Amino acid sequence: MNKTGIVYSFNSTKTAKAAEKIKEAFGSDFNIVQVNAEELTEELFLSFTNLILGVPTWFDGELPNYWDEFVPALEDLNLEGKTIAIYGLGNQVEYPENFGDAIGIMGELVQERGAKLVGFTSAEGYSYESSRALSDGKFMGLLLDQETQPRLSKERIEKWVTDLKSQFS
């Protein structure tokens, strides 16, 4: 089985807690390697066949600065043969006009470079105005709202990971 990298900022508390829960949901059958996004290199990124990217939405629909800093390198990579899933955090009440936009930004970026994007989730159960994370009526990854729907996160993570297990080989 190929190793899977879960890449997120170790300094982003809520994203890191979600990463721990995701890794736990995969269980010991999967080789999940935790990678600090703030120390990510092109070589390390390319060493994984499967990647799970933790991409919270900052401010008015932006990527966090540590992902912004890696985007120029990412734009030069060929991601064919890579299977990528994205999870992120957003706040649908305070930022309804760009809820989870960072997932969409990253999803578009990796798909344009040839990666297979997996882990799309239903947009049902959320209340927002718009989201760049939407593609054909589904989010391009797992969107968690720890601010207004924290009780739903565990079930959403478990369902998402069950889907990912069949997508990652």
C-alpha positions as CSV (number, residue, x, y, z in Angstrom):
1,M,0.0,0.0,0.0
2,N,1.2,3.5,-0.8
3,K,2.0,5.9,1.9
4,T,-0.3,8.8,2.4
5,G,0.8,12.3,3.5
6,I,-1.5,14.5,5.5
7,V,-0.2,18.0,5.1
8,Y,-1.4,20.8,7.4
9,S,0.1,23.5,9.6
10,F,1.1,22.1,13.0
11,N,0.5,25.6,14.3
12,S,-3.1,25.9,13.1
13,T,-4.9,24.4,16.2
14,K,-8.3,23.5,14.7
15,T,-6.9,22.2,11.4
16,A,-4.3,20.1,13.4
17,K,-7.1,18.6,15.6
18,A,-9.1,17.7,12.5
19,A,-5.9,16.1,11.0
20,E,-5.5,13.9,14.1
21,K,-9.2,12.8,13.9
22,I,-8.8,12.0,10.2
23,K,-5.6,10.0,10.8
24,E,-7.4,8.2,13.7
25,A,-10.4,7.4,11.5
26,F,-8.1,5.8,8.9
27,G,-6.8,3.3,11.6
28,S,-3.6,1.5,11.6
29,D,-4.1,-0.2,8.3
30,F,-3.1,3.0,6.5
31,N,0.4,4.4,6.6
32,I,-0.5,8.1,7.2
33,V,2.5,10.4,7.5
34,Q,1.9,13.8,9.1
35,V,3.7,16.7,7.4
36,N,3.9,20.3,8.6
37,A,2.8,22.5,5.7
38,E,5.1,25.3,6.9
39,E,8.1,23.0,6.2
40,L,6.9,21.5,3.0
41,T,9.3,21.0,0.1
42,E,8.6,20.0,-3.5
43,E,10.5,16.7,-3.0
44,L,8.5,15.8,0.1
45,F,5.2,16.6,-1.6
46,L,6.1,14.5,-4.6
47,S,7.2,11.5,-2.4
48,F,3.6,10.7,-1.6
49,T,1.2,8.9,-4.0
50,N,-1.8,10.0,-1.9
51,L,-2.1,13.3,-0.2
52,I,-4.6,14.8,2.2
53,L,-4.3,18.6,2.4
54,G,-5.5,20.6,5.3
55,V,-6.5,24.0,3.9
56,P,-8.5,26.3,6.1
57,T,-10.0,29.4,4.7
58,W,-8.5,32.6,6.0
59,F,-10.0,36.1,6.1
60,D,-12.2,36.8,3.0
61,G,-11.7,33.5,1.2
62,E,-8.0,33.2,1.1
63,L,-5.4,30.5,1.4
64,P,-3.4,30.6,4.7
65,N,0.0,32.3,4.2
66,Y,1.9,29.0,4.5
67,W,0.0,27.5,1.6
68,D,0.4,30.8,-0.4
69,E,4.1,30.5,0.0
70,F,4.1,27.0,-1.5
71,V,1.8,27.8,-4.4
72,P,4.6,29.0,-6.7
73,A,6.4,25.7,-6.3
74,L,3.1,23.8,-6.7
75,E,2.4,25.6,-9.9
76,D,5.6,24.1,-11.4
77,L,4.8,20.5,-10.4
78,N,3.4,17.7,-12.5
79,L,0.9,15.9,-10.3
80,E,-0.2,13.2,-12.7
81,G,-0.5,9.9,-10.8
82,K,-1.2,11.7,-7.5
83,T,-4.5,11.3,-5.7
84,I,-5.4,14.3,-3.5
85,A,-8.1,14.9,-1.0
86,I,-8.7,18.3,0.7
87,Y,-10.2,19.2,4.0
88,G,-10.6,22.6,5.4
89,L,-12.3,24.7,8.0
90,G,-14.6,27.6,7.4
91,N,-17.3,29.7,9.2
92,Q,-20.6,29.8,7.3
93,V,-22.1,32.4,9.6
94,E,-19.4,35.1,9.7
95,Y,-18.2,34.4,6.2
96,P,-21.2,33.2,4.2
97,E,-20.1,34.9,1.0
98,N,-16.8,32.9,0.7
99,F,-17.4,29.8,2.9
100,G,-14.6,27.4,2.4
101,D,-13.1,29.1,-0.6
102,A,-9.6,27.9,0.1
103,I,-10.7,24.3,-0.6
104,G,-11.8,25.4,-4.1
105,I,-8.7,27.4,-4.7
106,M,-6.5,24.4,-3.8
107,G,-8.7,21.9,-5.6
108,E,-8.6,23.9,-8.8
109,L,-4.8,24.2,-8.5
110,V,-4.0,20.5,-8.0
111,Q,-6.5,19.4,-10.7
112,E,-4.9,21.8,-13.2
113,R,-1.6,20.1,-12.5
114,G,-3.0,16.6,-13.3
115,A,-3.9,15.3,-9.8
116,K,-7.0,13.2,-9.3
117,L,-9.1,15.0,-6.8
118,V,-11.2,12.8,-4.5
119,G,-13.3,13.2,-1.4
120,F,-16.1,15.4,-2.7
121,T,-18.8,15.9,-0.1
122,S,-22.4,17.0,0.0
123,A,-23.2,20.7,0.5
124,E,-26.4,19.7,2.3
125,G,-26.7,20.8,6.0
126,Y,-24.7,24.1,5.5
127,S,-26.1,27.6,5.2
128,Y,-24.0,30.1,3.2
129,E,-24.3,32.4,0.3
130,S,-21.5,31.3,-2.0
131,S,-18.4,29.0,-1.9
132,R,-15.6,28.6,-4.4
133,A,-15.3,25.1,-3.0
134,L,-18.5,24.0,-4.9
135,S,-18.1,22.0,-8.0
136,D,-21.2,20.4,-9.6
137,G,-23.2,21.0,-6.4
138,K,-20.6,19.3,-4.1
139,F,-17.7,20.6,-2.1
140,M,-14.3,19.7,-3.5
141,G,-13.4,18.2,-0.1
142,L,-14.5,17.9,3.5
143,L,-15.6,21.3,4.8
144,L,-15.8,21.5,8.6
145,D,-17.3,24.4,10.5
146,Q,-15.9,24.2,14.0
147,E,-17.4,27.6,14.9
148,T,-21.1,26.9,14.2
149,Q,-21.4,23.1,13.7
150,P,-18.7,21.4,15.8
151,R,-21.0,18.5,16.8
152,L,-21.2,17.4,13.1
153,S,-17.5,17.2,12.5
154,K,-16.9,13.7,13.9
155,E,-19.6,12.1,11.7
156,R,-18.5,14.1,8.7
157,I,-14.9,13.0,9.1
158,E,-15.8,9.3,9.6
159,K,-18.0,9.3,6.5
160,W,-15.3,11.1,4.4
161,V,-12.5,8.8,5.5
162,T,-14.7,5.8,4.6
163,D,-15.0,7.2,1.1
164,L,-11.3,8.0,0.9
165,K,-10.2,4.5,1.9
166,S,-11.8,3.2,-1.3
167,Q,-10.1,6.0,-3.4
168,F,-6.6,5.6,-2.0
169,S,-4.7,2.5,-3.2
